[in-house]
Amino acid sequence: MGFILKFIIITFALSWIFTNLLRFFLKSKLKRFFDQMQHVQQQERPHSRPADGNVNVDFIPKSEKKKPTPPREIDGEYVDYIEVKD
């Protein structure tokens, strides 16, 4: 009986220590990763705005002339139906 109790207590203690250490290392790794990604994004996209408040457009798509759509025709006629009873 004493061996089983010691085994259970040691197992719970080791699992608690392992989960806390794992949580600590994962938090530190994720924080470092997010800080690095944020730094990379700030380098790629400089925060420069025109001083006068105007907006600069880098890309203007070509405007296509739309063909006029033909008038829609009615898809069919209304047909009254009669219920058939068995």
N, C-alpha and C positions, 0 to 999 in steps of 0.2 A: 504494500500500500504506500509506503514511503517513497519508493522509487517512482511510482506513477505520478505522485504529487510533485516531486522534484522535477520530473520530466515536463509536466504541464507548465509549471511556473517558469522554468528555464525557456521553454518554447515561446510562451507569451512574452517574456522579457526580451528575448532575441528578436522576435517579430516586431515588437514595439520600437526597439532601437533601430532595426533595419528600415522600417517605414519612415521614421523621423529623419534618418540620415538620407534616405532616398529623396524625401520631400525637400530637404535642404539643398541637395546637389541639383535637383531638377529646377528648383526656383532660381538658383544662381546661374545655371546654364541658360535657362529661358530668358532671364533678365539680360544676360550678356548678348544673347542672340537678338533680342528685340532692340537693344541699344545699337548694335552693329547695323541692323537693317534700317533703323531710323537715321543713322549717320550716313549710310549709303544713299538713302532717298534724298536727304538734304543736299548731298553733293551733286546728285543728278539733276535736281530741279531747283535752280536758284530762285530766290524770292525777290524778283525785280519787277516792280510795277512802274508804269509811267508816272512821272511827277504830276502831270496835269490831270490825271484821272481818266485819260482816254484808254480805250481798249484796242490792243493790237491783234489782228486776225492773221494767223499764219497761213491758213488754208481756206480758199473759197471754192466750193464745188461748182462745177459747170452746171448751168441751168439748162435743163433739157426742155424742149418744147413738147408739151403734152398733146397727144392726139385727142381730138374731141371724141368722147365716147358716144357710140350710137345709142339711140333711145332704146330703152329696154322694152321688149315685147312681153306680153303676158305669157307665162309658160304653158298655160292650158286653159280649158274651160271648166266651169264649175258643173259638176254632174251630181244631181240629186240622187240619193240612194234610198233604197227601201230595205227595211230590216226583214230578214228571212227567219221565220220561226220554225223550229223543228217539230 
